[in-house]
Amino acid sequence: MAESARRGRGGGGAARRAERSAVSFETARYIERNIPNFEILTEEALQIIETNAEIVLEEVGVNFLDNPAAIQRWRDAGAEIDGERVRIPRGLARKLCATAPSQYTQHARNPARNVVVGGNNLVLAPVYGPPFVRDAVGGRRYATMDDFNKFVKLGYMSKWLHHSGGTVCEPTDVPVNKRHLDMLYAHMTLSDKPFMGSVTEPSRAQDSVDMCKILFGEEFVRDNTVMTSLININSPMTFDDVMMGALEVYAQNNQACIISPFIVGGAMAPVSVAGTLTQVLAETLAGIAYSQLIRPGAPVIMGAFVTSIDMNSGAPTFGTPEAAHITYGAGQLARRLGLPYRSAGSFCGSKLPDAQAAYETANSLNMGLLSGVNFMLHACGWLEGGLVSSFEKFVMDADQLGTLHHLARGVEIDENAQAMGAIREVGPGGHYLGCEHTQNNFKSAFWKSDLLDYKPFETWEDEGARDTQALATLRVEKMLADYQAPALDPAIREKLDAFVAQKKSAEPDSFM
């Protein structure tokens, strides 16, 4: 729903009529874990990794490329500068990171869909970045803006998904220098869930902030966080001016950033788990510290995107034990820093939403839940090592995110859960189908997939013997057919339209 009333902006009768007629889709609240995190590293191992990360920062250093202002900030903070190499004295980065908040609220234009990032919470966001899309009808192809809009609609209608995400696919039919405007506009108008901003150029990050000022109101954006955006580190230990420029814009405006290495183990980091964790910690310490040099207290998330590598083909591999070890370990390191943690997702290397995709995705999702992840990007739709956003896999994954919600609830032990009355009522040799406890609890006792087939063989065969991908195709079609946009104040939409039109007309198209 629009937030015009809360923010004192009038939308008139048209806005109220649109709000009354809009279809409301149920969205589950972000996950609040009631289960322990899985901790794989001993205290000794954690101390070794933390010490080694400080040694890396002090003796090896990190590069801040093509960014004289960043170099000067680090010099003023006490770092040793050698050209574009920044060597950070032991303890300085950790001291700077201490001003980052342990959790923050990202506001959605519908306040009911606000998310709290940090603590015991887990926020689920969809796939991010693929240039290709795939569906059962069109196959694998370059993504378009029409595909992008469809993914935003599916995300809006997905019960277990809390966040609209960012670049759910890369719309290659729109100029590179202008597509961020269309993508932000889609998130703002086709959904009322929280979303991410553009990071592909600092001016595009500023456009994202300016569009949010139109959507939420300038004062609201000044005082609140309304975007969480992804800043990738060029591993090993390199911070480029484009990503850092976007980080600077967001930090200055109190908007949240995920500061995350992008590591394929064996190529951009050591092949060992401990060595990779050392590099992950060194890189994130430097990046988060820099965000606090821009604005102490700016909200940030410690990220860890790490996969292993197939040593024969060089291709990244997913759902592996080594990736799990690193994800668990990085979660422990993030909690010791008192920072929100981003990792995991519906990772797989498969070309199709098949058994390989299911196995690898299940492993990756579960390790994310158990490692204490607070913000899970790529939670649904990821295919082919992140090259493809799959419509079928999007709804398959989004359905299975319900299991994470139910696992995270833990085991209830109140009087109703103990079920002693049912055990006494049924006794030896009976059954529980008709007992009072079952009748009172059957609607909520078990999580049930909205997609998977549980019917008898004969019924399944009579209905066409459809596999999961075929069921997912039908679900995509139905969801898109049922879609209705959430209400938005017409005055706000008009201002967004004018902003996008003015920005697009101000420069020629560029596809480079």
Buried (B, 14 or more C-beta within 10 A) or exposed (E): BBBBBEBEBEBEEEBBEBBEEBEEBEBBEBBEBEEEBBBBBEEEBBEBBBEBBBEBBBEEBBBBBEBEEBBEBBEEBEBEBEEBBBBBBEEBBBEBBEBBBEBBBBBBBBEEBBBBBBEBBBBBBBBBBBBBBBBBEEEBEEBBBEBBBBBBBBBBBBBBBBBBBBBBBBBBBBBBBBBBBBBBBBBBBBBBBBBBBBBBBBBBBBBBBBBBBBBBBEEBBEEBBBBBBBBBBBBBBBBBBBBBBBBBBBBBBBBBBBBBBBBBBBBBBBEBBBBBBBBBBBBBBBBBBBBBBBBEEBBBBBBBBBBBBEEEEEBBBBBBEBBBBBBBBBBBBBBEBBBBBBBBBBBBBBBBBBEBBBBBBBBBBBBBBBBBBBBBBBBBBBBBBBBBBBBBBBBBBBBBBBBBBEBBBEEEEEEEEEBEBBEEBBEEEEEBEEBEBBEEBEEEEEEEBEBEBEEEEEEEEEEEEBEBBBBBBBBBEEBBEEBBBBBBBBBBBEBBEEBBEEBBEEEEEEEE
